[in-house]
């Protein structure tokens, strides 16, 4: 395998767009010319930590609904009901 390209994928486990992109990212290892290096980031780390208020939950759910409409990805009930 002669890998000539390294893709650094910086993702946030709580990001709806990153979740929507996960099927595409999962296909990258099948391309022999690409080496993928994953880097976990986070919007809500350090001094950006937030508590999920009812208002923030509704904001996230509205945006995740838009992401689902655009991408076709489904956000599960466990995420919607238990995590948020």
N, C-alpha and C positions, 0 to 999 in steps of 0.2 A: 504494500500500500504506500503510494507516494503522495503524502499530504503536502500540498503547497499553500493552503489557506487555513488560517486559524480564525475562527469566529468566536469572539468573546461576547457571550450573551449575558447581559446584566438584567436580572429579573427581580421582581418583588413578589413573594408568595401571596401577598394580599391584593395584588393588582389584577383587576378584572381583565384588562387588555393582555397581560402576561398569561393569564389562564386561557384566554381565547386563542392565543398564539401557540399554546402547548402542542396541538396536533402537528403544526408545522415544524416546531422545534424537534419533536420526536422523530421526524423524518430525516433530519440532518445527518445523523450517524450512518445512514445508508449511502451517503455520497462520499466515496473514497477520497476525493480531493480536499475534503473539509474536515478539519479537526475542531471540535466544539469544546470550549471551556466555559463552564457555567459559573456565574458569580451572583450569589444571592445578595440582594440589596434590601432596602426597606424605606418606605415613605414615612413610617411611623416608628422611628428608632430614636434613641437618645432624647434630646429635648423636644422632639416632635411627637412623642408618645401621646396618644389621645384615648379617652374613654369613648365607647360607642354610646352616644346619647340617642334617644328616639329620633331626633332630627337628623343626626349623622347617619343612622341606619337607613332612614328613608332616602336620603341623598345617595347613599351607596347603592341601595336596591334599584332606584330609578336609573342610575348610570349602568348598573349591571344588566338591567333589562334592555337598555339601548345597545350595549355590547352584544348581548345574546341575539337581538334582532339583526344586527349587522353581520355578526360572525357565524351565527348558527350554533354556537356552543351553548350548552345548557348548564345553568348553575343549579346544583342539587338542593333538595329540601334541607339536607343536613347543614349546608352552608347558610342558607337563608334563615333557617329557624334556630339553629344551635350556635353557629359562630357569630352571626350578627344579632 
